[in-house]
Amino acid sequence: MKKLFQSPIITSILDTDAYKLHMQQAVFHYYKKVSVVAELQCRKQEILKKYIYAIQYQINLMKDISLTKEEYFYLNNFPYFKKDYLNWLRKFRFDPSQVLIYSNSNDNLRIRISGYWYKVILWEVPLLSMVSELIHKDQNSDLKIKEKAIRQLYLDMENLFYIAKKQSIDLKYFRIVDFGTRRRFSKSIHFHIVKELKKSFPYFFGTSNYYLAKELHISPFGTQSHEWFQAHQQIASKLSESQKEALKIWLNEYPKELGVAITDCITMNAFLKDFDISLAKKYIGLRHDSGDPVKWAEKAIDHYIHFRINPTEKTLVFSDNLNFQQSLSLYKRFHKKINLIFGIGTKLTCNIPGVNPLNIVIKLTECNGKPVAKISDSPEKMICKDPKFFKRLIRIFNLF
């Protein structure tokens, strides 16, 4: 364990999911007075108590990270980033006092992040990737781990090409994006996987990680995360209007870019009731993150057809625990009906024989001192600490 303390794992603000920066800018412009609480959720209970001090040490190292001049000018190349936000981001520093680490009565690792939303929003992704790397490196001492990871990547690519050829699937419009920052084996493995994809996989579309996008000269890609909709449950004037308000404010911030909406904060069915013709026309697409992906895609396509919107002018982004083979199966079924992007995460960046990826997330649990929830289309992904609020959501959105 001692060697885990020696050098910082996170060294750049850009080593995060793109949507965190996109959301931070929107929060910076609209919700500076909003406070939130986010907490670590271990979907598979593992005893991680022994890593508390290593994690705390790494968190303390992060206080010295700042946006470099080179990184500032890199972000300035994207038209959707505003000058006032980027100038503020240059002054931004991580505040370790916002993060509380402890273990509960069952010796499970707990992490609680609290503070103003626009300041604490950047903690989630580096914390998850840091925890993942600390634990994986402690539990896996194989010196050939990089070679195993790359070998597995090429096996997966070869299998995809074999199936596509055997089934006569035209891959012309097949596109995958790296979504693997949060639960990667390590920063180094992540870098090499994305580098190999750029070199050898013709259908590689980009990465959700701005640092890798910059270093490897590839396109960054990001949508929204659930926390945008969760926070609006307590920001909106009416809970029943929270999804619509979240969607509209996003368009105010990004009227021409970044127009992919995540759909499952309060289930796909509830989302579609709020996703009216005006919003359906303005957003370029939707992102799937829970539930049956085939049924979800069929609902999305039917929704566009109902509004007489041509689905081939829209995009569906799949991102729920995908691998190459599942992506190919969905592509085969839907690529002639609508544009598709496949965001592959853990099964790209921690897909190594003998390694068991962590199933950890950090989600909002409070906004302005009141509860928020993520109900999802997969029961195991539901997050709500307040049973009364959960019942209220079910009643207002007519769920189940």
FENVENKA-V541566 format. One line per field, one symbol per residue. ss: DSSP state (2 for helix, 1 for strand, 0 for the rest). phi: phi as a letter, one per 20 degrees, with the letter a starting at -180 (. if undefined). burial: b if it has 9 or more other C-alpha atoms within 8 Angstrom, else e. Layout:
ss = ???
phi = ???
burial = ???
This chain:
ss = 0222200000000000122222222222220000111111110000002222222222222222000022222220000000222222222000022211111000001111111122220022222222222222222000002222222222222222222222000000000111000000002222222222222200011110122222220001000002222222222000222222222222222000000111000002222222002222220011110000222222222222220000222011110000022222222222000011111102222000000000011111111001100100002220100022222222220000
phi = .gffefcfeecbffebfgfffffffffgedcfeedbcccfcefdfcedgfegfffffffffffefbffgffgfffffefeeegfffffffefcfdgffdddacefemefcccdbqfgfeefefgffffffgffgffffecdffdffffffffgfffffffffffffelefegdfbdcfddffcffafffggffffffffcdfdedqcedfffgffdlcfebbdcdffffgfffdeffcgfdffffffffgfffcfccleddeddfcmffffffeeffffffefercdebamffffffffffffffgeldfgfedcddebelecffffffffgfcfedafccdeddgedebdcgnddffdcbccfcbblmcfcbcemdcgfefcaecgffgfffgffelel
burial = eeebbeebebebebbbbbbbbbbbbbbbeebbebbbbbbbbbbeeeebbebbebbbbbbebbbebbbeeebbebbbeeeebbeebbeeebeeebebebbebbbeeebbbbbbbbbbbbbbbbbebbbbbbbbbbbbbbeeeeeeebebbbebbeebbebbeeebeeeeeeeebbbbbbbbbbbbbbbebbbbbbbbbbeebebbebbbbbbbbbeeebebbbbbebebbbbbbbebeebebbbbbbbbebbeebeeeebbbbbbbbbbebbbeebeeebbeebbbbbbbbeebeebbeebbebbbeeebebbbbbbbbbeebbbbebbebbeebbeebbbbbbbbbbbbbbbeebebeebbbbbbbbeeebbbbbbbeeebbbbeeeebbeebbeeeeee
